[in-house]
Amino acid sequence: MDLNDYKHELLAAIHLGQECSKEINNAYTAKMKAAYDKINKTDVSRLPKVGDRVYVRLPREKANKQYPKLCEPWGGSYRVIETSDNSALLANINENVDPIRVQHDMLIILPQGIDSAPLKTSTKRRATTDGDGDTSPLSMFYTCPGRNRSVDIGYHCDCSVGEMLFRDVVPEADETLGKLHFDNVYSLARLISIYECERSADRKRLTRDT
């Protein structure tokens, strides 16, 4: 056999093997997905739709009780006002509270024969709010409560940062910058930047004020 013919035949056989294995793999994947969806009841036609009444499963309801087997782990009822691929936005039917978003596997649809009477539970699902996520004690925007919130928290914070001045960090700073307080790492970094970039005291004062 010619060498070129052998190379073409070998490449064709490799390509055919790849196509066959890909076809078998796709068929096996589809079969496994169908079996998983059947076991876990993820049929799209059975998911809550907009307008449906649902109960929300509360796993902590049983964990907080002395006799968990006698506890009802469902709360509600709620009205579905929006759905996505994996969750639903719910509005409480009996209370005027913010809507909550819950994943589909935590919901059960109420049949038509069941009314919308509220289920009394000690566990509540609350709407989550998006915080800045950067106010922890180790973050650059954290403010010491000893200076600004000592009255609100009911005691005086002994943190030494609360009364520190810029000259405590940079002893060679001039009198103008040295007397300035800083609340967090970001404020300190800003003062250091001004100190390093500006050599004139008047310009430093103007930059700091603006």
C-alpha positions in Angstrom: 0.0 0.0 0.0 1.2 3.5 -0.8 2.2 5.6 2.2 -0.1 8.5 1.3 -3.0 6.1 0.9 -2.2 4.6 4.3 -2.2 8.0 5.9 -5.6 8.9 4.4 -7.1 5.6 5.5 -5.7 6.0 9.0 -7.1 9.5 9.4 -10.5 8.5 8.0 -10.6 5.6 10.5 -9.7 7.9 13.4 -12.3 10.4 12.4 -14.9 7.6 12.1 -14.0 6.3 15.5 -14.4 9.8 17.0 -17.8 10.4 15.4 -19.0 7.0 16.6 -17.8 7.6 20.2 -19.4 11.0 20.2 -22.7 9.6 19.1 -22.7 6.9 21.7 -21.7 9.4 24.4 -24.5 11.8 23.5 -27.1 9.0 23.5 -25.8 7.8 27.0 -25.9 11.4 28.3 -29.5 11.9 27.1 -30.5 8.5 28.7 -28.9 9.4 32.0 -30.5 12.9 32.0 -33.9 11.4 31.4 -33.5 8.9 34.2 -32.3 11.7 36.6 -35.1 14.0 35.7 -37.6 11.2 36.3 -36.2 10.3 39.7 -35.9 13.9 40.9 -39.2 15.0 39.4 -37.7 17.8 37.3 -40.2 17.6 34.5 -40.8 21.1 33.2 -44.5 20.6 32.9 -44.7 19.8 36.6 -42.9 23.0 37.8 -44.8 25.9 39.3 -46.1 28.4 36.8 -47.0 32.1 37.2 -50.3 32.4 39.2 -49.9 29.1 41.0 -50.3 28.9 44.8 -47.4 27.1 46.5 -46.0 26.1 49.8 -42.3 26.5 50.6 -40.4 23.8 52.4 -38.5 25.0 55.5 -35.8 22.5 56.5 -34.9 24.4 59.7 -38.5 24.1 61.0 -37.9 20.5 62.0 -34.4 21.1 63.2 -35.6 23.7 65.8 -38.3 21.4 67.3 -38.0 19.0 70.1 -40.2 16.5 68.3 -39.3 16.9 64.6 -41.5 14.1 63.3 -44.6 15.9 64.6 -43.6 19.2 62.8 -44.9 20.4 59.5 -42.0 21.6 57.4 -44.0 23.7 55.0 -44.8 27.4 55.1 -47.0 29.7 53.1 -49.1 30.1 51.1 -47.4 32.0 48.3 -48.3 33.1 44.8 -45.9 32.6 42.0 -45.3 35.9 40.2 -42.2 35.1 38.2 -40.3 31.9 37.2 -36.9 31.1 35.8 -35.1 27.9 34.9 -34.3 26.9 38.5 -36.3 29.2 40.8 -39.5 31.2 41.3 -40.3 34.6 42.7 -43.0 34.3 45.3 -45.4 36.8 46.9 -46.9 36.0 50.3 -50.7 35.8 50.0 -51.5 36.5 53.6 -48.8 39.1 54.5 -47.6 42.3 53.0 -43.9 41.5 52.8 -41.3 41.7 50.1 -41.3 38.8 47.5 -38.8 36.0 47.9 -37.0 33.8 45.4 -36.9 30.1 46.1 -35.6 27.2 44.0 -38.1 24.8 42.4 -37.2 21.8 44.5 -38.3 23.7 47.7 -41.8 24.3 46.4 -45.0 22.2 46.3 -48.1 23.3 44.3 -51.4 23.6 46.2 -54.3 21.8 44.6 -57.5 23.7 43.9 -59.3 22.1 46.8 -56.9 23.6 49.5 -57.5 27.2 50.6 -54.9 29.8 51.1 -55.0 29.8 54.9 -51.5 30.6 56.4 -49.4 27.9 58.0 -48.0 29.0 61.3 -44.3 28.4 61.4 -41.4 29.7 63.5 -39.1 29.8 60.6 -39.4 32.6 58.1 -38.0 33.0 54.6 -37.0 36.6 54.1 -36.1 38.5 51.0 -32.4 38.9 50.6 -30.8 42.3 49.9 -27.6 42.9 48.0 -25.1 44.5 50.3 -21.8 46.0 49.2 -20.0 42.9 50.5 -17.0 45.0 51.6 -17.7 46.2 55.1 -16.1 43.3 57.1 -13.5 44.2 59.7 -10.7 43.2 57.3 -12.0 45.2 54.4 -10.7 48.6 53.3 -14.1 50.3 53.9 -14.7 49.0 57.4 -15.3 51.9 59.9 -14.5 51.5 63.5 -17.7 51.7 65.6 -15.8 53.4 68.4 -16.0 56.8 66.7 -19.2 56.9 64.7 -21.5 54.4 66.3 -20.6 54.3 70.0 -24.0 55.6 71.0 -26.0 53.2 68.8 -24.2 50.0 70.1 -24.5 51.1 73.8 -20.9 50.9 74.7 -17.5 52.5 73.9 -15.2 50.5 71.7 -11.6 50.2 73.0 -10.2 49.9 69.5 -7.0 52.0 69.3 -7.7 52.9 65.6 -10.6 55.0 66.6 -8.5 57.9 67.9 -5.4 57.5 65.8 -4.2 60.4 63.7 -2.3 60.4 60.5 0.9 61.4 62.3 0.7 58.2 64.3 1.2 56.3 61.0 3.5 58.8 59.3 5.5 60.6 62.0 7.2 62.9 59.6 3.9 64.3 58.2 3.4 68.0 58.5 1.0 69.5 61.0 -1.8 69.9 58.5 -2.0 66.3 57.5 -0.8 65.0 60.8 -3.8 66.1 62.8 -6.3 64.3 60.4 -8.3 61.3 61.6 -9.0 58.3 59.3 -12.0 56.0 59.7 -10.9 53.1 57.6 -8.0 51.7 55.4 -9.4 53.5 52.4 -9.2 56.9 54.1 -5.7 56.2 55.3 -4.6 55.1 51.8 -6.0 58.4 50.5 -4.1 60.5 53.0 -0.9 58.6 52.3 -1.4 59.2 48.6 -1.8 62.9 49.1 1.2 63.0 51.4 3.5 61.2 48.9 2.3 63.1 45.8 2.1 66.6 47.1 5.0 68.4 48.8 3.3 71.7 49.4 1.2 72.0 52.6 -1.3 74.3 51.0 -1.8 72.1 48.0 -2.2 69.1 50.3 -4.9 70.9 52.3 -6.7 71.8 49.0 -6.4 68.3 47.7 -7.7 66.8 50.9 -10.7 69.1 51.1 -11.7 68.5 47.5 
